[in-house]
Protein backbone atom coordinates (compact mmCIF):
# COMPACT_ATOMS: atom_id res chain seq x y z
CA UNK A 1 0.00 0.00 0.00
CA UNK A 2 2.81 2.40 0.85
CA UNK A 3 4.52 1.74 -2.49
CA UNK A 4 1.21 2.43 -4.22
CA UNK A 5 0.87 5.69 -2.30
CA UNK A 6 4.39 6.77 -3.28
CA UNK A 7 3.56 5.96 -6.91
CA UNK A 8 0.30 7.91 -6.69
CA UNK A 9 2.04 10.96 -5.21
CA UNK A 10 4.82 10.90 -7.81
CA UNK A 11 2.30 10.59 -10.66
CA UNK A 12 0.18 13.32 -9.06
CA UNK A 13 3.19 15.63 -8.89
CA UNK A 14 3.97 14.92 -12.55
CA UNK A 15 0.33 15.60 -13.43
CA UNK A 16 0.37 18.87 -11.45
CA UNK A 17 3.61 19.98 -13.15
CA UNK A 18 2.16 19.13 -16.56
CA UNK A 19 -1.00 21.14 -15.92
CA UNK A 20 0.25 24.09 -13.85
CA UNK A 21 4.05 24.03 -14.06
CA UNK A 22 4.58 24.78 -17.72
CA UNK A 23 4.26 21.22 -19.00
CA UNK A 24 1.78 22.20 -21.68
CA UNK A 25 -1.28 20.64 -20.01
CA UNK A 26 -0.97 17.51 -22.15
CA UNK A 27 -2.86 15.27 -19.72
CA UNK A 28 -0.07 12.73 -20.08
CA UNK A 29 -0.09 11.74 -16.38
CA UNK A 30 -3.80 12.19 -15.60
CA UNK A 31 -5.00 8.61 -16.22
CA UNK A 32 -1.97 7.01 -14.59
CA UNK A 33 -2.43 9.17 -11.48
CA UNK A 34 -6.16 8.44 -11.35
CA UNK A 35 -5.65 4.68 -11.76
CA UNK A 36 -2.88 4.56 -9.13
CA UNK A 37 -5.09 6.55 -6.75
CA UNK A 38 -8.01 4.13 -7.23
CA UNK A 39 -5.85 1.06 -6.67
CA UNK A 40 -4.05 2.54 -3.66
CA UNK A 41 -7.32 3.70 -2.09
CA UNK A 42 -8.79 0.21 -2.51
CA UNK A 43 -5.68 -1.35 -0.93
CA UNK A 44 -5.79 1.09 1.98
CA UNK A 45 -9.52 0.52 2.52
CA UNK A 46 -9.05 -3.26 2.42
CA UNK A 47 -6.15 -3.21 4.87
CA UNK A 48 -8.01 -0.82 7.16
CA UNK A 49 -11.15 -2.94 7.11
CA UNK A 50 -9.18 -6.07 7.94
CA UNK A 51 -7.41 -4.25 10.78
CA UNK A 52 -10.67 -2.94 12.22
CA UNK A 53 -12.32 -6.37 12.03
CA UNK A 54 -9.39 -8.29 13.50
CA UNK A 55 -10.09 -9.68 16.96
CA UNK A 56 -8.11 -8.39 19.93
CA UNK A 57 -6.54 -11.45 21.59
CA UNK A 58 -6.13 -9.81 24.99
CA UNK A 59 -7.59 -6.75 26.60
CA UNK A 60 -5.11 -3.88 26.44
CA UNK A 61 -5.32 -0.57 28.17
CA UNK A 62 -4.69 2.48 26.02
CA UNK A 63 -1.17 3.80 26.45
CA UNK A 64 1.46 5.53 24.37
CA UNK A 65 3.27 2.75 22.54
CA UNK A 66 4.21 1.86 18.97
CA UNK A 67 0.81 0.34 18.21
CA UNK A 68 -1.00 3.44 19.45
CA UNK A 69 1.29 5.68 17.40
CA UNK A 70 0.77 3.46 14.34
CA UNK A 71 -3.00 3.67 14.77
CA UNK A 72 -2.83 7.44 15.21
CA UNK A 73 -0.77 8.02 12.06
CA UNK A 74 -2.88 5.55 10.11
CA UNK A 75 -6.04 7.33 11.26
CA UNK A 76 -4.59 10.63 10.02
CA UNK A 77 -3.73 8.93 6.72
CA UNK A 78 -7.31 7.61 6.47
CA UNK A 79 -8.65 11.14 6.89
CA UNK A 80 -6.17 12.24 4.23
CA UNK A 81 -7.35 9.52 1.83
CA UNK A 82 -10.96 10.64 2.30
CA UNK A 83 -10.03 14.29 1.74
CA UNK A 84 -7.96 13.38 -1.32
CA UNK A 85 -10.87 11.56 -2.94
CA UNK A 86 -13.17 14.55 -2.44
CA UNK A 87 -10.56 17.13 -3.47
CA UNK A 88 -9.59 15.10 -6.54
CA UNK A 89 -13.14 14.90 -7.85
CA UNK A 90 -13.92 18.52 -7.02
CA UNK A 91 -10.71 19.80 -8.63
CA UNK A 92 -11.34 17.74 -11.77
CA UNK A 93 -14.89 19.08 -12.00
CA UNK A 94 -13.62 22.68 -12.09
CA UNK A 95 -11.81 22.34 -15.42
CA UNK A 96 -11.14 25.76 -16.89
CA UNK A 97 -12.08 27.69 -13.74
CA UNK A 98 -9.62 29.72 -11.70
CA UNK A 99 -10.54 27.80 -8.54
CA UNK A 100 -9.23 24.57 -10.08
CA UNK A 101 -5.60 25.48 -9.48
CA UNK A 102 -6.26 26.28 -5.80
CA UNK A 103 -8.15 23.02 -5.34
CA UNK A 104 -5.38 21.12 -7.11
CA UNK A 105 -2.81 22.73 -4.80
CA UNK A 106 -4.87 21.71 -1.75
CA UNK A 107 -5.10 18.20 -3.22
CA UNK A 108 -1.31 18.17 -3.64
CA UNK A 109 -0.64 19.36 -0.07
CA UNK A 110 -3.04 16.84 1.46
CA UNK A 111 -1.45 14.13 -0.71
CA UNK A 112 2.01 14.83 0.68
CA UNK A 113 0.63 14.98 4.25
CA UNK A 114 -1.17 11.66 3.71
CA UNK A 115 2.00 10.04 2.38
CA UNK A 116 4.02 11.38 5.32
CA UNK A 117 1.50 10.10 7.85
CA UNK A 118 1.20 6.67 6.21
CA UNK A 119 5.00 6.37 6.02
CA UNK A 120 5.31 7.33 9.69
CA UNK A 121 2.71 4.71 10.68
CA UNK A 122 4.47 2.07 8.60
CA UNK A 123 7.92 2.98 9.93
CA UNK A 124 6.83 3.04 13.57
CA UNK A 125 5.25 -0.39 13.36
CA UNK A 126 7.96 -2.10 11.30
CA UNK A 127 11.00 -0.73 13.13
CA UNK A 128 9.82 -1.48 16.67
CA UNK A 129 10.85 -4.68 18.35
N, C-alpha and C positions, 0 to 999 in steps of 0.2 A: 504494500500500500504506500509506503514512504517513497519507494522508487517511482511509483506512478504519480505521486504528488510532485516530486521533483520534476518529472517529465512534463506534467501539466503546467507548472510554473514557468519552466524554460520556454515551452511552446507559447504560453500566454505572453511572456515578455517579448518573444519574437513577433507575435501577432500585434502587440501594442506598438513596438518599434515600426513595424510595417505600416500601421495605420496612422500613427501620430508622430513618429520620429523621423519622417522623411523617407520612408521606404516605398513610397508610391501608392500605398493603399491597394496592394495587389490582391489581398485576401489569401495569400499563399499559405499562411499558418492557421487560418480560422478553423477549418474543418479538423485539422490535427489536434488543435487545442481543445475544441469542443469534444471530440471523441475521447481524448485522454481524460478530460474532466468527467465525462459520463462514466467511464470505466473506473476511475479512481474513486469517484463518489459511491459507486456501487460496492467496490471493495471495502471502503471505509464503513458504509452502512451495514454490510454483512458482518464485518469483524466486530463492530459495535453491538449489533444485535446478539451475536454469539456471546460476547462478553457480558452483556446485561442479563442474558438468560442462563448463564453458567451458574450452577449451584455453589454456594459458599460451604466448604467442607467443615469449617469450624467458625464459631462466632468470634468476631474480632471487634475490639473497640476501635473507634476512630482515633488515629494518632498521626503525627507527621512522620511518614516513612516513605520509602521509594514507591510503594504501591499507591499511596495517597497522592503523591506528586504526579505519578503517571496518570492517574484518573483525572486529576485537576487539569493537566496540560491537554489530555485527550478531550476533556469536556470543552475546553477553550477551542480546540481544533474543530470539534463538532459544531460549535456555534459559528466558527469561521466557514465551514463547509456550507452550512445553511445560508449564511449571508452571501457567500460566493454564488450560489445557485440563483438567488434572487437578483443580486447585482448583475450577474452575467446576462440573464434574460432581459432585465430592464435596460441595461446599456445597449444590448443588441436591438431592442425595439425602438431606440431613439436615433436610428440611422439618419444622418444628415442634420441633426439638431445640435446646437451648441452644447447642450447638457450632456451629450453622449461622452464627450472627452472627460468631463468631471466624473461621470459615473464609471467610466473605464479606469480612471485613475484610482477611484475608491476600490474598485474590483481588484486592481493590481496590489494596492496596499494591503487589503484584507487577505489576498492570496499569499503574500510574503509572510504576514503574521500567522496565517494558518499553517504554512509550511514550518515556520520556526517553532510553533507550539507542538505540532505533531513530531518534529524531530527531537524536541526536548523530551517529550513523553516517551518516545522510543529509546532515546539514549539513557534516560534515567532507569528504565526498566531493564535494559539489556546490559548495562555496565555495573549493576549492583550485584553483590554476591553475599 
